[in-house]
């Protein structure tokens, strides 16, 4: 496992007028959803200067090399200030087989969630690269700010644009175990984090405020992933945990444990602050944008808050 002990590399802040590229490292998206998401970026004054155009191949947005070039090209272009993913789905892991690490000269904002977890963990473990777990063009931005299956506008703009520390995000969840903790925010989609175990970019979770979320998982499947993470040592040294709201994950048998109950049973013995039910990643509520790789204070009281003790972007 690559151990990450370096100083975080922070991308340049985004603001009105910033030039954005849309990249598609995983699955394709319907054009109507893409158009709606692009319009939302433009509403904020961003210029969309590059939009990856590939021919879909089944559940992939295009061949692996084209998907990699759609990421690396804008990343190393002087004409692009930041990158927002088209959508998740599946396929980002293929980029990591194409010597991606040799072509990542520039550090820029990379925004996405779900399948992008693989890429975000790789960038953190290999390059100390701060990324943003937040809405994508056809998964969040397309539905609009404050809307069902949309995104939280304030956290999106703060995370990618605020060059001062001390800003807070209301997690809008509930405390499973109350308390406060300071650590580095890491994590993402739970099953994708699990899939890094045994790879060269396996996530080092020591001293982390660990974000775990997913969707459409039966409670016993959440149980299995959490037990694997526990037995693999991924909870050793974790300072706090923020859990998503796990939509479409209701028990299939009356009286069976819920996802929340499963999480509480396995995670409460860790003795660290835990918040459950935050609208992060897969959620039908307006999705929060969470910087990955920066220090924050988790307050697991009431609905929970994250206070970011350093900016995620540089001026």
KARA-V984326 format. One record per residue. N is the residue number from 1. RES is the residue in one letter. OMEGA is omega in whole degrees, -180 to 180 (none if undefined). BURIAL is # if it has 16 or more other ideal C-beta (glycine too) atoms within 10 Angstrom, else .. Layout:
n->N res->RES omega->OMEGA burial->BURIAL
n->N res->RES omega->OMEGA burial->BURIAL
//
This chain:
n->1 res->X omega->175 burial->.
n->2 res->X omega->178 burial->.
n->3 res->X omega->-178 burial->.
n->4 res->X omega->180 burial->#
n->5 res->X omega->-176 burial->.
n->6 res->X omega->175 burial->.
n->7 res->X omega->-179 burial->.
n->8 res->X omega->174 burial->#
n->9 res->X omega->-176 burial->.
n->10 res->X omega->-180 burial->#
n->11 res->X omega->176 burial->#
n->12 res->X omega->-180 burial->#
n->13 res->X omega->174 burial->#
n->14 res->X omega->178 burial->#
n->15 res->X omega->176 burial->.
n->16 res->X omega->-177 burial->.
n->17 res->X omega->178 burial->.
n->18 res->X omega->-177 burial->#
n->19 res->X omega->-175 burial->#
n->20 res->X omega->172 burial->#
n->21 res->X omega->175 burial->#
n->22 res->X omega->179 burial->#
n->23 res->X omega->-174 burial->#
n->24 res->X omega->-176 burial->#
n->25 res->X omega->-172 burial->#
n->26 res->X omega->-175 burial->#
n->27 res->X omega->178 burial->#
n->28 res->X omega->179 burial->#
n->29 res->X omega->175 burial->#
n->30 res->X omega->-175 burial->.
n->31 res->X omega->-178 burial->.
n->32 res->X omega->179 burial->.
n->33 res->X omega->178 burial->#
n->34 res->X omega->-179 burial->#
n->35 res->X omega->179 burial->.
n->36 res->X omega->179 burial->#
n->37 res->X omega->177 burial->#
n->38 res->X omega->179 burial->#
n->39 res->X omega->180 burial->.
n->40 res->X omega->176 burial->#
n->41 res->X omega->-180 burial->#
n->42 res->X omega->178 burial->.
n->43 res->X omega->178 burial->.
n->44 res->X omega->179 burial->#
n->45 res->X omega->176 burial->.
n->46 res->X omega->174 burial->#
n->47 res->X omega->176 burial->.
n->48 res->X omega->-172 burial->#
n->49 res->X omega->-179 burial->.
n->50 res->X omega->-180 burial->#
n->51 res->X omega->-174 burial->#
n->52 res->X omega->-178 burial->#
n->53 res->X omega->178 burial->.
n->54 res->X omega->177 burial->#
n->55 res->X omega->-176 burial->.
n->56 res->X omega->175 burial->.
n->57 res->X omega->-178 burial->.
n->58 res->X omega->-180 burial->.
n->59 res->X omega->174 burial->.
n->60 res->X omega->178 burial->#
n->61 res->X omega->179 burial->#
n->62 res->X omega->178 burial->#
n->63 res->X omega->-177 burial->.
n->64 res->X omega->-177 burial->#
n->65 res->X omega->178 burial->.
n->66 res->X omega->179 burial->#
n->67 res->X omega->177 burial->#
n->68 res->X omega->-180 burial->#
n->69 res->X omega->178 burial->#
n->70 res->X omega->175 burial->#
n->71 res->X omega->-175 burial->#
n->72 res->X omega->-178 burial->#
n->73 res->X omega->178 burial->.
n->74 res->X omega->-179 burial->#
n->75 res->X omega->-177 burial->#
n->76 res->X omega->179 burial->.
n->77 res->X omega->176 burial->.
n->78 res->X omega->-177 burial->.
n->79 res->X omega->-176 burial->.
n->80 res->X omega->-179 burial->#
n->81 res->X omega->-178 burial->#
n->82 res->X omega->-177 burial->#
n->83 res->X omega->175 burial->#
n->84 res->X omega->-179 burial->#
n->85 res->X omega->176 burial->#
n->86 res->X omega->177 burial->#
n->87 res->X omega->178 burial->#
n->88 res->X omega->-175 burial->#
n->89 res->X omega->179 burial->#
n->90 res->X omega->171 burial->#
n->91 res->X omega->-178 burial->#
n->92 res->X omega->-179 burial->#
n->93 res->X omega->179 burial->#
n->94 res->X omega->-180 burial->#
n->95 res->X omega->-175 burial->#
n->96 res->X omega->175 burial->#
n->97 res->X omega->-172 burial->.
n->98 res->X omega->177 burial->.
n->99 res->X omega->-177 burial->.
n->100 res->X omega->-175 burial->#
n->101 res->X omega->-179 burial->.
n->102 res->X omega->-172 burial->.
n->103 res->X omega->-175 burial->.
n->104 res->X omega->-177 burial->#
n->105 res->X omega->-174 burial->.
n->106 res->X omega->173 burial->.
n->107 res->X omega->-180 burial->#
n->108 res->X omega->175 burial->#
n->109 res->X omega->174 burial->#
n->110 res->X omega->-173 burial->#
n->111 res->X omega->177 burial->#
n->112 res->X omega->177 burial->#
n->113 res->X omega->178 burial->#
n->114 res->X omega->-178 burial->#
n->115 res->X omega->178 burial->#
n->116 res->X omega->177 burial->#
n->117 res->X omega->180 burial->#
n->118 res->X omega->-179 burial->#
n->119 res->X omega->-179 burial->#
n->120 res->X omega->177 burial->#
n->121 res->X omega->177 burial->#
n->122 res->X omega->-178 burial->#
n->123 res->X omega->179 burial->#
n->124 res->X omega->-175 burial->#
n->125 res->X omega->-176 burial->#
n->126 res->X omega->-170 burial->#
n->127 res->X omega->-178 burial->#
n->128 res->X omega->-168 burial->#
n->129 res->X omega->176 burial->#
n->130 res->X omega->177 burial->#
n->131 res->X omega->-171 burial->#
n->132 res->X omega->180 burial->#
n->133 res->X omega->-173 burial->#
n->134 res->X omega->-170 burial->#
n->135 res->X omega->177 burial->#
n->136 res->X omega->-174 burial->#
n->137 res->X omega->-177 burial->#
n->138 res->X omega->179 burial->#
n->139 res->X omega->180 burial->#
n->140 res->X omega->179 burial->#
n->141 res->X omega->-178 burial->#
n->142 res->X omega->-179 burial->#
n->143 res->X omega->175 burial->#
n->144 res->X omega->-178 burial->#
n->145 res->X omega->176 burial->#
n->146 res->X omega->-176 burial->.
n->147 res->X omega->173 burial->.
n->148 res->X omega->-176 burial->.
n->149 res->X omega->177 burial->#
n->150 res->X omega->-175 burial->#
n->151 res->X omega->178 burial->#
n->152 res->X omega->-173 burial->#
n->153 res->X omega->-175 burial->#
n->154 res->X omega->-178 burial->#
n->155 res->X omega->177 burial->#
n->156 res->X omega->-178 burial->#
n->157 res->X omega->178 burial->#
n->158 res->X omega->-176 burial->#
n->159 res->X omega->-175 burial->#
n->160 res->X omega->-174 burial->#
n->161 res->X omega->-173 burial->#
n->162 res->X omega->-177 burial->#
n->163 res->X omega->175 burial->.
n->164 res->X omega->177 burial->.
n->165 res->X omega->172 burial->.
n->166 res->X omega->179 burial->.
n->167 res->X omega->-173 burial->#
n->168 res->X omega->173 burial->.
n->169 res->X omega->172 burial->#
n->170 res->X omega->-174 burial->#
n->171 res->X omega->173 burial->#
n->172 res->X omega->178 burial->#
n->173 res->X omega->178 burial->#
n->174 res->X omega->-179 burial->#
n->175 res->X omega->170 burial->#
n->176 res->X omega->173 burial->#
n->177 res->X omega->-174 burial->#
n->178 res->X omega->177 burial->.
n->179 res->X omega->178 burial->.
n->180 res->X omega->178 burial->.
n->181 res->X omega->176 burial->#
n->182 res->X omega->179 burial->.
n->183 res->X omega->180 burial->#
n->184 res->X omega->-177 burial->#
n->185 res->X omega->179 burial->#
n->186 res->X omega->176 burial->#
n->187 res->X omega->-178 burial->#
n->188 res->X omega->-180 burial->#
n->189 res->X omega->-169 burial->#
n->190 res->X omega->-178 burial->#
n->191 res->X omega->178 burial->#
n->192 res->X omega->174 burial->#
n->193 res->X omega->178 burial->#
n->194 res->X omega->-177 burial->#
n->195 res->X omega->177 burial->.
n->196 res->X omega->-178 burial->#
n->197 res->X omega->-179 burial->.
n->198 res->X omega->177 burial->.
n->199 res->X omega->178 burial->#
n->200 res->X omega->180 burial->.
n->201 res->X omega->176 burial->#
n->202 res->X omega->-174 burial->#
n->203 res->X omega->173 burial->#
n->204 res->X omega->-172 burial->#
n->205 res->X omega->-179 burial->#
n->206 res->X omega->179 burial->.
n->207 res->X omega->-177 burial->.
n->208 res->X omega->157 burial->#
n->209 res->X omega->-167 burial->#
n->210 res->X omega->176 burial->#
n->211 res->X omega->179 burial->#
n->212 res->X omega->179 burial->#
n->213 res->X omega->177 burial->#
n->214 res->X omega->-180 burial->#
n->215 res->X omega->173 burial->#
n->216 res->X omega->176 burial->.
n->217 res->X omega->173 burial->#
n->218 res->X omega->-178 burial->#
n->219 res->X omega->-179 burial->#
n->220 res->X omega->177 burial->.
n->221 res->X omega->173 burial->#
n->222 res->X omega->177 burial->#
n->223 res->X omega->-177 burial->#
n->224 res->X omega->179 burial->.
n->225 res->X omega->180 burial->#
n->226 res->X omega->178 burial->#
n->227 res->X omega->177 burial->.
n->228 res->X omega->179 burial->.
n->229 res->X omega->178 burial->#
n->230 res->X omega->-176 burial->.
n->231 res->X omega->176 burial->.
n->232 res->X omega->177 burial->.
n->233 res->X omega->-176 burial->.
n->234 res->X omega->177 burial->#
n->235 res->X omega->179 burial->#
n->236 res->X omega->180 burial->.
n->237 res->X omega->175 burial->.
n->238 res->X omega->-175 burial->#
n->239 res->X omega->179 burial->#
n->240 res->X omega->-177 burial->#
n->241 res->X omega->173 burial->#
n->242 res->X omega->-178 burial->#
n->243 res->X omega->175 burial->#
n->244 res->X omega->-179 burial->#
n->245 res->X omega->170 burial->#
n->246 res->X omega->178 burial->#
n->247 res->X omega->178 burial->#
n->248 res->X omega->-177 burial->.
n->249 res->X omega->-178 burial->#
n->250 res->X omega->176 burial->.
n->251 res->X omega->180 burial->.
n->252 res->X omega->-180 burial->.
n->253 res->X omega->180 burial->.
n->254 res->X omega->178 burial->.
n->255 res->X omega->179 burial->.
n->256 res->X omega->-179 burial->.
n->257 res->X omega->174 burial->#
n->258 res->X omega->176 burial->.
n->259 res->X omega->179 burial->#
n->260 res->X omega->-180 burial->#
n->261 res->X omega->177 burial->.
n->262 res->X omega->-179 burial->#
n->263 res->X omega->-179 burial->#
n->264 res->X omega->-177 burial->#
n->265 res->X omega->-176 burial->.
n->266 res->X omega->-170 burial->#
n->267 res->X omega->-179 burial->#
n->268 res->X omega->179 burial->.
n->269 res->X omega->177 burial->.
n->270 res->X omega->177 burial->#
n->271 res->X omega->180 burial->.
n->272 res->X omega->179 burial->#
n->273 res->X omega->-178 burial->#
n->274 res->X omega->173 burial->#
n->275 res->X omega->179 burial->#
n->276 res->X omega->170 burial->#
n->277 res->X omega->178 burial->#
n->278 res->X omega->179 burial->#
n->279 res->X omega->-178 burial->#
n->280 res->X omega->177 burial->#
n->281 res->X omega->-179 burial->#
n->282 res->X omega->180 burial->#
n->283 res->X omega->175 burial->#
n->284 res->X omega->177 burial->.
n->285 res->X omega->177 burial->#
n->286 res->X omega->-172 burial->#
n->287 res->X omega->174 burial->#
n->288 res->X omega->171 burial->#
n->289 res->X omega->-176 burial->#
n->290 res->X omega->174 burial->#
n->291 res->X omega->177 burial->#
n->292 res->X omega->178 burial->#
n->293 res->X omega->-180 burial->#
n->294 res->X omega->-178 burial->#
n->295 res->X omega->-179 burial->#
n->296 res->X omega->174 burial->#
n->297 res->X omega->176 burial->#
n->298 res->X omega->174 burial->#
n->299 res->X omega->-179 burial->#
n->300 res->X omega->179 burial->#
n->301 res->X omega->-176 burial->.
n->302 res->X omega->-179 burial->.
n->303 res->X omega->178 burial->.
n->304 res->X omega->175 burial->#
n->305 res->X omega->170 burial->#
n->306 res->X omega->174 burial->#
n->307 res->X omega->-177 burial->#
n->308 res->X omega->-172 burial->#
n->309 res->X omega->175 burial->.
n->310 res->X omega->176 burial->#
n->311 res->X omega->177 burial->#
n->312 res->X omega->-177 burial->#
n->313 res->X omega->180 burial->#
n->314 res->X omega->180 burial->.
n->315 res->X omega->none burial->.
//
